[in-house]
Structure formats: C-alpha cells, structure tokens
Amino acid sequence: MDVIPTHEETAQTDVVMATLSRFIEHEEQESQSITERLIAGLRSHNLAVAGSAASLDALRRDNVDTLVMARDYQPDPGWTCKDCGAIGTGTPESAGCPQCGKLSVRPIDTREALLRLAAQLECPVEVIKHSDVLMSLGGVGCLLRTRPGPSIDKRTAIALASGQGQ
C-alpha cells in the first residue's frame, strides 16, 4: 500500500501514471530482495539452489518455495524420458535414458519445463528484470523450503542397495 499525493486539479491519467510508476518501483524492489535472499541462501543457509539442473531437481522433489528466473534466462535444451519421467539438462551421453536405460528420451525446452513444474506445484515464480549476479549463476535458481538431502549418483545408489557401499 502506498499514498500518492494529488490535488483536486490533478488529471485522472496523471494519477494512474503515478500509481503505475510506484507499482513498478515496488515490484523491482521486491525482485531485488528475492535475488538477495537467493544469494544469501546459497552462501550460508543451504536453502537455495542455482542453475538449471539443480532447479529442475528441487522442483521434482517438491522442495521449492519460489522459483527465481531472470527474464533473459536462455538455457540449453534439456531432455525427458517418456517411460520413467526422468528429466535433465543437456544431452544424455547415450541414446538411452540415464535413469531407466530405455530408448525413450526426447528433447525439451528447459525453461518451459521449469515453468510447467512450478505451475503444477503451484509454486510462485519471480521473474527478475535484470540481475548480473543471477545471470552469472545460470539465470535461474530456487528458494527452498528445507535443506536438500545428500544427492547420490546411480552407481552409488546401486552399490548401497546391494550392500556393497556399507
């Protein structure tokens, strides 16, 4: 809420323009505040992630409080598996899915995938007009609800499951 001082003679269009100007100002301040929270989360609290792959992973785990995306974010293409639903960034090293091994990987638009997942989870999305810091981190990040658990790769998971990793 804000107060915009006017006089009786002030034209309605001038009031509307002043209101819009204040609204835009407030939105930019809010965006900068969220970017600062993202950076602080990355630096100390471990309650944030940055980059396409980490953001996709956090969304898939339903651990995202807010998706933060630079307006100029243009990620590399990603992929998804039609069979197991796995999703990732870049191009898989082989023709098969890195998760299930089936030959049902297809390319996707990573930006679109992030936004779709956020919408499915009813997760707020904050689009940042301009942030050099956010762009240097890959153009996208997430504020997390809880600290992420340790991430293990597929070989480690198989070794642990078979009792070899103990």
C-alpha positions as CSV (number, residue, x, y, z in Angstrom):
1,M,0.0,0.0,0.0
2,D,1.2,3.5,-0.8
3,V,-0.1,7.0,-0.7
4,I,0.2,9.2,-3.8
5,P,-0.4,12.8,-3.0
6,T,-2.6,14.7,-5.6
7,H,-4.6,17.9,-5.9
8,E,-8.2,18.2,-6.9
9,E,-7.0,19.6,-10.3
10,T,-4.8,16.5,-11.0
11,A,-5.9,14.7,-14.1
12,Q,-7.0,11.1,-13.7
13,T,-4.4,9.9,-16.2
14,D,-1.7,11.6,-14.1
15,V,-2.9,9.7,-11.0
16,V,-2.9,6.4,-13.0
17,M,0.6,7.0,-14.3
18,A,1.9,7.9,-10.8
19,T,0.3,4.7,-9.4
20,L,1.8,2.5,-12.1
21,S,5.2,4.1,-11.5
22,R,5.1,3.3,-7.8
23,F,3.8,-0.2,-8.5
24,I,6.7,-0.9,-10.9
25,E,9.2,0.6,-8.4
26,H,7.8,-1.7,-5.7
27,E,8.0,-4.8,-8.0
28,E,11.6,-4.1,-8.8
29,Q,12.5,-3.7,-5.1
30,E,10.7,-7.0,-4.4
31,S,12.7,-8.7,-7.2
32,Q,16.0,-7.4,-5.8
33,S,15.0,-8.6,-2.4
34,I,14.2,-12.1,-3.6
35,T,17.5,-12.2,-5.5
36,E,19.4,-11.2,-2.3
37,R,17.6,-14.0,-0.4
38,L,18.6,-16.4,-3.1
39,I,22.3,-15.4,-2.8
40,A,22.1,-15.5,1.0
41,G,20.6,-19.0,0.8
42,L,23.3,-20.1,-1.5
43,R,26.1,-18.7,0.7
44,S,25.1,-19.7,4.1
45,H,21.9,-21.4,4.9
46,N,21.9,-24.0,2.1
47,L,18.3,-23.1,1.5
48,A,18.7,-22.2,-2.2
49,V,20.0,-23.8,-5.4
50,A,21.1,-22.2,-8.6
51,G,21.3,-23.4,-12.2
52,S,19.0,-25.3,-14.5
53,A,19.9,-28.8,-13.3
54,A,19.7,-28.0,-9.6
55,S,16.4,-26.1,-10.0
56,L,14.8,-28.9,-12.0
57,D,15.9,-31.4,-9.3
58,A,14.5,-29.2,-6.5
59,L,11.2,-28.8,-8.3
60,R,11.0,-32.6,-9.0
61,R,11.5,-33.2,-5.3
62,D,8.7,-30.6,-4.5
63,N,11.1,-28.7,-2.2
64,V,10.8,-25.2,-3.8
65,D,9.3,-22.2,-2.1
66,T,9.9,-19.8,-5.0
67,L,11.4,-20.3,-8.5
68,V,13.6,-17.3,-9.3
69,M,14.3,-16.7,-13.0
70,A,16.0,-14.0,-14.9
71,R,13.9,-12.5,-17.7
72,D,16.9,-13.1,-20.1
73,Y,17.4,-16.7,-19.0
74,Q,18.1,-18.8,-22.1
75,P,19.1,-22.3,-21.0
76,D,20.5,-25.1,-23.1
77,P,17.9,-27.7,-24.2
78,G,17.0,-30.5,-21.8
79,W,15.5,-34.0,-22.1
80,T,12.8,-36.1,-20.6
81,C,12.1,-39.8,-20.7
82,K,8.6,-40.8,-21.8
83,D,8.9,-44.1,-19.9
84,C,10.2,-43.2,-16.4
85,G,9.5,-39.4,-16.4
86,A,13.2,-38.6,-15.7
87,I,14.2,-35.1,-16.7
88,G,17.5,-33.4,-17.1
89,T,19.6,-30.7,-18.8
90,G,22.0,-31.0,-21.7
91,T,22.0,-34.1,-23.9
92,P,22.3,-37.6,-22.5
93,E,25.6,-39.3,-23.2
94,S,23.9,-42.2,-24.8
95,A,20.6,-42.8,-26.7
96,G,19.1,-44.3,-23.6
97,C,17.6,-42.7,-20.6
98,P,20.3,-42.2,-17.9
99,Q,17.7,-43.3,-15.2
100,C,15.9,-46.4,-16.7
101,G,18.1,-47.1,-19.8
102,K,15.1,-47.2,-22.2
103,L,15.3,-45.6,-25.6
104,S,12.5,-43.1,-25.0
105,V,14.4,-39.8,-24.4
106,R,13.1,-36.8,-26.2
107,P,14.4,-33.1,-26.1
108,I,12.5,-30.5,-24.2
109,D,12.7,-26.7,-23.6
110,T,14.3,-26.4,-20.2
111,R,12.8,-23.0,-19.4
112,E,9.3,-24.3,-20.3
113,A,9.9,-27.5,-18.2
114,L,10.8,-25.4,-15.1
115,L,7.8,-23.1,-15.5
116,R,5.5,-26.1,-16.1
117,L,6.7,-27.9,-13.0
118,A,6.4,-24.7,-10.9
119,A,2.8,-24.3,-12.1
120,Q,1.9,-27.9,-11.4
121,L,3.2,-27.5,-7.8
122,E,1.5,-24.1,-7.5
123,C,5.0,-22.6,-6.8
124,P,5.4,-18.8,-7.1
125,V,7.7,-17.7,-9.9
126,E,9.6,-14.5,-9.6
127,V,10.9,-13.1,-12.9
128,I,13.8,-10.8,-12.4
129,K,14.1,-7.9,-14.9
130,H,17.9,-7.5,-14.6
131,S,20.4,-9.2,-12.3
132,D,24.0,-9.8,-13.3
133,V,24.5,-12.0,-10.3
134,L,21.6,-14.2,-11.1
135,M,22.8,-14.5,-14.8
136,S,26.3,-15.5,-13.6
137,L,24.6,-18.3,-11.6
138,G,22.9,-19.7,-14.7
139,G,19.9,-17.3,-14.8
140,V,17.7,-19.5,-12.6
141,G,17.5,-20.6,-9.0
142,C,15.1,-21.7,-6.3
143,L,14.5,-20.7,-2.7
144,L,14.0,-24.0,-0.9
145,R,11.6,-25.0,1.9
146,T,14.1,-27.3,3.5
147,R,17.7,-28.1,3.1
148,P,18.2,-30.7,0.3
149,G,19.3,-34.2,1.4
150,P,22.6,-35.6,0.1
151,S,22.5,-36.4,-3.6
152,I,23.9,-39.7,-4.7
153,D,24.5,-40.9,-8.2
154,K,23.0,-44.0,-9.8
155,R,26.1,-46.2,-9.2
156,T,26.3,-45.3,-5.5
157,A,22.6,-46.0,-5.1
158,I,23.0,-49.5,-6.7
159,A,26.0,-50.2,-4.5
160,L,24.1,-49.2,-1.4
161,A,21.1,-51.2,-2.4
162,S,23.2,-54.3,-3.0
163,G,25.1,-53.9,0.3
164,Q,28.5,-53.1,-1.3
165,G,28.6,-49.5,-0.2
166,Q,28.4,-50.2,3.5
